[in-house]
Amino acid sequence: MAREAGLEDRTFLRRFKAATGVKPTEYAQCVRMEKARELLQFTKRTIDQIAWSVGYDDAAAFRRVFNRVVGLAPGDYPRRF
């Protein structure tokens, strides 16, 4: 992203965090988890399929991040909402 913005890495990180309040990796995770929430709520896809579709090769890693970001396990999310 820094290269696309035409900035040095440190400058980009500093400006991104100042503008959004989070690091670029945290922002990307939030975007991925929001899409995963939508897919869990409105489709019948498996958790593995959803993990893959939001950019995770490892479903276990996806489950850990989802649980940390959302506060629920991916399997519990559709039942709750």
KOLVEXFI-198818 format. One record per residue (C-alpha): residue number from 1; residue in three letters; x, y, z. Coordinates in Angstrom, 1 decimal, always signed. Layout:
BEGIN
(pt NUM "ALA" (X Y Z))
...
//
This chain:
BEGIN
(pt 1 "MET" (+0.0 +0.0 +0.0))
(pt 2 "ALA" (+2.9 +2.3 +0.8))
(pt 3 "ARG" (+4.3 +1.9 -2.7))
(pt 4 "GLU" (+0.9 +2.5 -4.3))
(pt 5 "ALA" (+0.6 +5.7 -2.2))
(pt 6 "GLY" (+4.1 +6.7 -3.3))
(pt 7 "LEU" (+5.4 +6.9 +0.3))
(pt 8 "GLU" (+8.1 +5.2 +2.4))
(pt 9 "ASP" (+6.8 +2.4 +4.6))
(pt 10 "ARG" (+7.2 +4.3 +7.9))
(pt 11 "THR" (+5.6 +7.5 +6.5))
(pt 12 "PHE" (+2.7 +5.5 +5.2))
(pt 13 "LEU" (+2.2 +3.6 +8.5))
(pt 14 "ARG" (+2.3 +6.8 +10.5))
(pt 15 "ARG" (-0.2 +8.6 +8.2))
(pt 16 "PHE" (-2.5 +5.6 +7.9))
(pt 17 "LYS" (-2.7 +5.3 +11.7))
(pt 18 "ALA" (-3.2 +9.0 +12.1))
(pt 19 "ALA" (-6.1 +8.9 +9.6))
(pt 20 "THR" (-7.8 +5.7 +10.7))
(pt 21 "GLY" (-6.7 +5.1 +14.3))
(pt 22 "VAL" (-5.5 +1.6 +13.4))
(pt 23 "LYS" (-2.5 -0.1 +11.6))
(pt 24 "PRO" (-3.1 -1.2 +8.0))
(pt 25 "THR" (-3.0 -4.9 +9.0))
(pt 26 "GLU" (-5.7 -4.3 +11.7))
(pt 27 "TYR" (-7.8 -2.4 +9.2))
(pt 28 "ALA" (-7.5 -5.2 +6.6))
(pt 29 "GLN" (-8.5 -7.8 +9.3))
(pt 30 "CYS" (-11.6 -5.7 +10.2))
(pt 31 "VAL" (-12.6 -5.5 +6.5))
(pt 32 "ARG" (-12.1 -9.3 +6.1))
(pt 33 "MET" (-14.1 -10.0 +9.3))
(pt 34 "GLU" (-17.0 -7.7 +8.2))
(pt 35 "LYS" (-17.2 -9.7 +5.0))
(pt 36 "ALA" (-17.0 -13.0 +6.9))
(pt 37 "ARG" (-19.8 -11.8 +9.2))
(pt 38 "GLU" (-22.0 -11.0 +6.2))
(pt 39 "LEU" (-21.2 -14.4 +4.6))
(pt 40 "LEU" (-21.9 -16.3 +7.8))
(pt 41 "GLN" (-25.2 -14.5 +8.3))
(pt 42 "PHE" (-26.6 -14.6 +4.7))
(pt 43 "THR" (-25.2 -17.7 +3.1))
(pt 44 "LYS" (-25.0 -21.5 +3.8))
(pt 45 "ARG" (-21.2 -21.7 +3.1))
(pt 46 "THR" (-19.0 -23.6 +5.4))
(pt 47 "ILE" (-16.6 -21.8 +7.7))
(pt 48 "ASP" (-13.7 -23.2 +5.6))
(pt 49 "GLN" (-15.2 -21.8 +2.4))
(pt 50 "ILE" (-15.8 -18.4 +4.1))
(pt 51 "ALA" (-12.2 -18.4 +5.5))
(pt 52 "TRP" (-10.9 -19.0 +2.0))
(pt 53 "SER" (-13.1 -16.4 +0.4))
(pt 54 "VAL" (-12.0 -13.6 +2.7))
(pt 55 "GLY" (-8.3 -14.4 +2.2))
(pt 56 "TYR" (-7.3 -17.0 +4.8))
(pt 57 "ASP" (-5.6 -20.2 +3.7))
(pt 58 "ASP" (-5.8 -21.6 +7.2))
(pt 59 "ALA" (-9.3 -22.0 +8.6))
(pt 60 "ALA" (-7.9 -22.3 +12.2))
(pt 61 "ALA" (-6.2 -18.9 +11.9))
(pt 62 "PHE" (-9.4 -17.5 +10.5))
(pt 63 "ARG" (-11.3 -18.8 +13.5))
(pt 64 "ARG" (-8.8 -17.3 +16.0))
(pt 65 "VAL" (-8.9 -13.9 +14.3))
(pt 66 "PHE" (-12.7 -14.0 +14.0))
(pt 67 "ASN" (-13.1 -14.8 +17.6))
(pt 68 "ARG" (-10.7 -12.1 +18.7))
(pt 69 "VAL" (-12.2 -9.4 +16.5))
(pt 70 "VAL" (-15.9 -10.3 +16.7))
(pt 71 "GLY" (-16.0 -11.9 +20.2))
(pt 72 "LEU" (-17.8 -15.0 +19.0))
(pt 73 "ALA" (-16.7 -18.2 +17.3))
(pt 74 "PRO" (-17.6 -18.3 +13.6))
(pt 75 "GLY" (-19.9 -21.3 +14.2))
(pt 76 "ASP" (-21.8 -19.4 +16.9))
(pt 77 "TYR" (-22.3 -16.2 +14.8))
(pt 78 "PRO" (-25.1 -17.4 +12.5))
(pt 79 "ARG" (-27.1 -18.7 +15.5))
(pt 80 "ARG" (-26.8 -15.5 +17.3))
(pt 81 "PHE" (-27.7 -13.3 +14.4))
//
